[in-house]
Amino acid sequence: MNNHTSLRAMAAVCGVALLASLAACGDNTASGPSTAMAEGTSPAGVASLNGEYAGAGASSQQTAVEAWIEGFRAVAPNATVAYNPSGSGAGVSAFLSGSTAWAGSDKPLSDDEVAQSKGVCASGTAFDVPVYISPIAVAFNLKGVSDAGKHVNMDAATIADVFAGRITRWNDERIAAQNPDLELPDLAITVVHRSDKSGTTLNFVSYLKDAAPQQWDYELSENWPNEVGQGAKGTSGVVSTIGQANGTIGYADFSQVGDLGTVAVKVGDAYTPISAEAGSKVIADSPVDESVTGDHRIVVTINHTTKVAGAYPIVLVSYDIACPAYKDPQDAKFAKAWLGYVTSGEGQQAAQSAAGVAPLPEALTGRIADSIGQIKAD
């Protein structure tokens, strides 16, 4: 089993000490269905869990998972949970090999992966449910701008041209025209992208392809599609690399960008700064894909071309992937309890407090609880 990452001190996060309360804390926690838990994930059942359980996958989830592990420990003290933020692709591969109880992924399962899961699940095929919603920041390090706490405005075409290598200097006229109040330096732009297979990459380039199709004609992939700039492994690697040099720009989960500058993205006639609330507005304007292969799956089709005022359109929906039935009954009991916790009001509040993400919208929580309830844990 992978050693789990060091845990942040989350004991004070309200609502995670007791699953039994199911009471929202803080002003931003959604009420009503968002506190629903799947049948079979009661506090008494969770408390009886014991053993060691491993997950792996999306590095974007790392901060939230650390908080979830701490909160879950409070209600299942005899269960040890570890998570390896190895990236979405690696996490799904580990799950499909049977080496982990669940996977975290910034992309839904492909049809091939659903078919492969027949080999690891005791019956049926694996399913994915949203657990984490967060904007993807276009983050930059630019002396005199980012260190002054200022945004740089860009529309989708400009962002695409930067990451395609067609805009190469910060004072390019296309950037300058959108930022008349900024003094942009005559400095080379250095693009930083993920070097590993990544759901964050897929979500980012999906936005570029949908919102700027003439500028971004690469095929969709979890791998970075061109030779522009330099690669870094994992979300933390991208953030660290951007922070090390003046003139850098990249993309990363908003929860981990720290003090880096962020691009305000044009939606309609206005530029929207990044925030969890702005990301939530896009998900509220996005449909669930009813055509996906496999049972119990809840996959959101993000509306990257939304015109909703105040929406931030570059957002990822990160999923947890599990089986409806496990060969080891203890794994089934754990998976049902774990997913029930992280998608509960308490779990979502813990993630919001730790990572600044938006809680799952009420339109999804009832369906998510129904899917988790299908796990055969008896």
PyMOL commands that set and color helices and strands:
alter all, ss='L'
color gray80, all
select helices_A, chain A and resi 32-35+43-47+59-75+88-96+111-119+146-148+156-163+173-178+199-211+234-243+254-256+276-284+329-342+345-355+362-372
alter helices_A, ss='H'
color red, helices_A
select strands_A, chain A and resi 51-57+79-84+102-105+127-141+152-154+190-194+230-232+248-253+261-267+270-272+315-322
alter strands_A, ss='S'
color yellow, strands_A
deselect
rebuild
show_as cartoon
